[in-house]
């Protein structure tokens, strides 16, 4: 992959993705977006000249146009090979009797609306990459969008209830991913959604069974293997397909 953009890259899975790409020399240009850069992300950018930290609050949709203009200048004629919509928020278990409107709206804005609108805004750059790399098969080396979802967004596997804001927002993101895969097929752009596993991060908590490195290695191994027939799928980090 020549160019990769990751949202929510200041900590957790997003930071893990940036570390993987820089350490493995997997991309010529890496764009890490966040509201506030962590010390660890800043130090990485000082070591790796191909890592660009860009400010982006995904809830501020009105800033996306200016953000896309900055990215376009940095990309030049390459276009954007891989967009990873990783930024996300979650709430606690949230029983029906306790769920609040502001929780629902906040989760939908960050987890569903932002990935859709950001993909729409950056679409010309994804199409450019698909055209520039037209000799390559459909996939991340040409042009792809990966929406980081969750197994909690699976309706078929919901056997516990609760988690209304998070479950609903991720189920909606899955639906959006399917539509994107159909809409962008003519542009030869792959789109898939992926569950990273239950990972020990600030969001996943200390009791999660997976460490960040295991999840990230699996995610990128899976991304690298994706082909045209995988567009529109809901996948786990290890490549296994999940039920909607």
C-alpha positions as CSV (number, residue, x, y, z in Angstrom):
1,X,0.0,0.0,0.0
2,X,1.3,3.4,-0.9
3,X,-1.1,5.6,1.1
4,X,-3.2,4.8,4.2
5,X,-5.4,7.1,6.3
6,X,-6.5,6.0,9.8
7,X,-9.0,7.9,12.0
8,X,-8.8,7.8,15.8
9,X,-5.1,7.1,15.7
10,X,-4.0,8.6,19.0
11,X,-4.5,5.5,21.2
12,X,-5.8,2.0,21.3
13,X,-6.3,0.2,18.0
14,X,-5.7,3.2,15.9
15,X,-2.3,3.8,17.5
16,X,-1.5,0.1,17.1
17,X,-2.2,0.3,13.4
18,X,0.1,3.3,13.0
19,X,2.9,1.4,14.9
20,X,2.4,-1.7,12.7
21,X,2.6,0.3,9.5
22,X,5.7,2.3,10.5
23,X,7.6,-0.7,12.0
24,X,6.8,-3.0,9.1
25,X,7.4,-0.3,6.4
26,X,4.0,-1.2,5.0
27,X,3.1,2.2,3.5
28,X,4.9,5.1,1.8
29,X,2.5,7.7,3.4
30,X,0.5,7.3,6.6
31,X,-2.0,9.8,7.7
32,X,-3.0,9.5,11.4
33,X,-6.0,11.6,12.4
34,X,-7.1,12.5,15.9
35,X,-8.5,15.3,18.0
36,X,-5.4,15.5,20.2
37,X,-2.1,13.7,19.4
38,X,-0.8,11.5,22.2
39,X,2.8,11.7,23.3
40,X,3.4,8.2,21.8
41,X,1.9,9.2,18.4
42,X,4.0,12.4,18.4
43,X,7.2,10.5,19.1
44,X,6.4,8.1,16.2
45,X,6.0,11.0,13.8
46,X,9.4,12.3,14.9
47,X,11.0,9.0,14.0
48,X,9.1,8.4,10.7
49,X,9.0,11.1,8.1
50,X,6.3,9.3,6.2
51,X,3.8,9.6,9.1
52,X,1.6,12.7,9.1
53,X,-0.5,13.6,12.1
54,X,-3.6,15.6,11.1
55,X,-6.2,17.1,13.4
56,X,-9.7,15.8,12.8
57,X,-12.6,15.7,15.2
58,X,-15.0,13.3,13.3
59,X,-18.0,14.9,15.0
60,X,-17.2,18.2,13.2
61,X,-18.6,17.2,9.8
62,X,-18.3,20.8,8.5
63,X,-14.5,20.5,8.6
64,X,-14.3,17.5,6.3
65,X,-14.0,19.6,3.1
66,X,-10.9,21.5,4.3
67,X,-9.5,18.2,5.7
68,X,-9.8,16.5,2.3
69,X,-8.1,19.5,0.6
70,X,-5.1,19.1,3.0
71,X,-4.9,15.3,2.3
72,X,-5.1,15.9,-1.5
73,X,-2.1,18.3,-1.3
74,X,-0.1,15.7,0.6
75,X,-1.0,12.8,-1.6
76,X,-0.1,14.5,-4.9
77,X,-1.1,12.2,-7.8
78,X,-1.1,8.9,-5.8
79,X,-4.7,9.1,-4.5
80,X,-5.7,7.2,-1.3
81,X,-5.2,3.5,-1.3
82,X,-6.7,2.6,2.1
83,X,-9.1,4.4,4.3
84,X,-9.6,2.9,7.8
85,X,-12.6,4.4,9.6
86,X,-11.4,3.5,13.0
87,X,-12.6,6.3,15.3
88,X,-15.3,5.2,17.6
89,X,-17.1,5.6,20.9
90,X,-19.0,3.3,23.2
91,X,-21.2,3.4,26.2
92,X,-21.6,1.0,29.1
93,X,-24.0,-1.9,29.0
94,X,-27.0,0.5,29.0
95,X,-30.2,-1.3,29.9
96,X,-33.4,-0.1,28.1
97,X,-34.6,1.6,31.3
98,X,-31.3,3.6,31.5
99,X,-30.6,4.5,27.9
100,X,-30.4,8.2,27.1
101,X,-31.1,10.1,23.9
102,X,-27.7,11.9,24.0
103,X,-25.9,8.5,24.2
104,X,-27.7,7.3,21.1
105,X,-27.0,10.4,19.1
106,X,-23.3,10.6,20.1
107,X,-22.7,7.0,19.2
108,X,-24.5,7.3,15.9
109,X,-22.7,10.5,15.0
110,X,-19.2,9.1,15.6
111,X,-19.7,5.4,14.7
112,X,-22.1,5.7,11.8
113,X,-22.5,9.2,10.4
114,X,-18.8,10.1,10.4
115,X,-17.6,7.1,8.5
116,X,-20.2,7.6,5.8
117,X,-19.6,11.3,5.3
118,X,-15.8,11.0,5.5
119,X,-15.8,8.2,2.9
120,X,-18.1,10.4,0.7
121,X,-15.7,13.4,1.1
122,X,-12.6,11.4,0.4
123,X,-14.1,9.3,-2.5
124,X,-12.4,11.3,-5.3
125,X,-9.0,10.4,-3.7
126,X,-10.0,6.7,-3.5
127,X,-11.2,6.8,-7.1
128,X,-7.9,8.4,-8.1
129,X,-5.9,5.6,-6.4
130,X,-8.1,3.0,-8.1
131,X,-7.4,4.5,-11.5
132,X,-3.7,5.0,-10.9
133,X,-3.4,1.4,-9.8
134,X,-5.7,0.0,-12.4
135,X,-3.3,-2.8,-13.3
136,X,-3.7,-4.2,-9.7
137,X,-6.5,-6.5,-8.5
138,X,-9.3,-5.0,-6.4
139,X,-8.1,-4.7,-2.8
140,X,-6.0,-2.5,-0.5
141,X,-3.2,-2.2,-2.9
142,X,-5.6,-0.5,-5.3
143,X,-8.3,1.2,-3.3
144,X,-10.3,0.0,-0.2
145,X,-12.4,1.2,2.7
146,X,-12.3,-0.7,6.0
147,X,-15.0,0.3,8.5
148,X,-14.0,-0.9,12.0
149,X,-17.2,-2.4,13.4
150,X,-17.9,-4.8,16.2
151,X,-19.5,-8.2,16.8
152,X,-21.9,-6.3,19.1
153,X,-23.3,-4.9,15.8
154,X,-24.3,-8.4,14.8
155,X,-28.1,-8.9,15.1
156,X,-27.8,-12.7,14.8
157,X,-25.3,-13.0,17.7
158,X,-27.1,-10.6,20.1
159,X,-28.0,-12.9,22.9
160,X,-27.5,-10.5,25.8
161,X,-29.4,-7.4,24.9
162,X,-28.4,-3.9,26.2
163,X,-25.7,-1.8,24.6
164,X,-28.3,0.1,22.7
165,X,-26.2,3.1,21.5
166,X,-23.2,1.0,20.5
167,X,-25.1,-2.0,19.0
168,X,-27.4,0.2,17.0
169,X,-24.6,2.4,15.6
170,X,-22.5,-0.5,14.6
171,X,-25.4,-2.4,13.0
172,X,-26.1,0.7,11.0
173,X,-22.4,1.0,10.0
174,X,-22.6,-2.6,8.8
175,X,-25.6,-1.7,6.6
176,X,-23.7,1.3,5.3
177,X,-20.7,-0.9,4.5
178,X,-22.9,-3.2,2.4
179,X,-24.3,-0.3,0.5
180,X,-20.9,1.3,-0.1
181,X,-19.6,-2.0,-1.4
182,X,-22.4,-2.0,-4.0
183,X,-22.2,1.7,-4.9
184,X,-18.4,1.6,-5.3
185,X,-18.1,-1.6,-7.2
186,X,-18.1,0.3,-10.5
187,X,-15.1,2.2,-9.2
188,X,-13.2,-1.0,-8.4
189,X,-13.1,0.0,-4.7
190,X,-13.3,-2.7,-2.1
191,X,-15.4,-2.0,1.1
192,X,-15.6,-4.3,4.1
193,X,-16.4,-4.0,7.8
194,X,-14.2,-5.7,10.4
195,X,-14.5,-6.7,14.1
196,X,-11.1,-6.4,15.8
197,X,-11.9,-8.8,18.5
198,X,-12.4,-8.0,22.2
199,X,-9.1,-6.1,22.7
200,X,-7.4,-4.8,25.9
201,X,-7.7,-1.0,25.2
202,X,-9.3,1.9,27.0
203,X,-12.5,1.0,25.2
204,X,-12.2,-2.8,25.5
205,X,-11.2,-2.8,29.1
206,X,-8.5,-4.7,31.0
207,X,-10.5,-8.0,31.0
208,X,-10.4,-8.4,27.3
209,X,-8.7,-11.6,26.1
210,X,-6.8,-10.1,23.1
211,X,-3.8,-7.9,23.2
212,X,-3.5,-5.0,20.6
213,X,-0.6,-6.6,18.6
214,X,-2.5,-9.9,18.0
215,X,-5.5,-8.0,16.8
216,X,-3.6,-5.6,14.6
217,X,-1.5,-8.3,13.0
218,X,-4.7,-10.2,12.2
219,X,-6.4,-7.2,10.9
220,X,-3.7,-6.3,8.4
221,X,-3.1,-9.9,7.4
222,X,-6.8,-10.1,6.6
223,X,-6.8,-6.8,4.8
224,X,-3.9,-7.8,2.6
225,X,-5.7,-11.0,1.5
226,X,-9.0,-9.3,0.6
227,X,-10.1,-9.5,-3.0
228,X,-13.1,-8.4,-5.1
229,X,-15.2,-11.3,-3.8
230,X,-14.8,-10.1,-0.2
231,X,-16.3,-6.6,-0.8
232,X,-19.4,-6.1,1.4
233,X,-18.5,-8.8,3.9
234,X,-18.5,-8.5,7.8
235,X,-15.2,-10.1,8.9
236,X,-13.4,-10.8,12.2
237,X,-9.8,-9.8,12.6
238,X,-8.7,-13.3,11.8
239,X,-10.5,-13.3,8.4
240,X,-13.5,-15.5,9.5
241,X,-16.9,-14.2,8.3
242,X,-19.4,-13.0,10.9
243,X,-23.2,-13.1,10.6
244,X,-25.2,-9.9,10.2
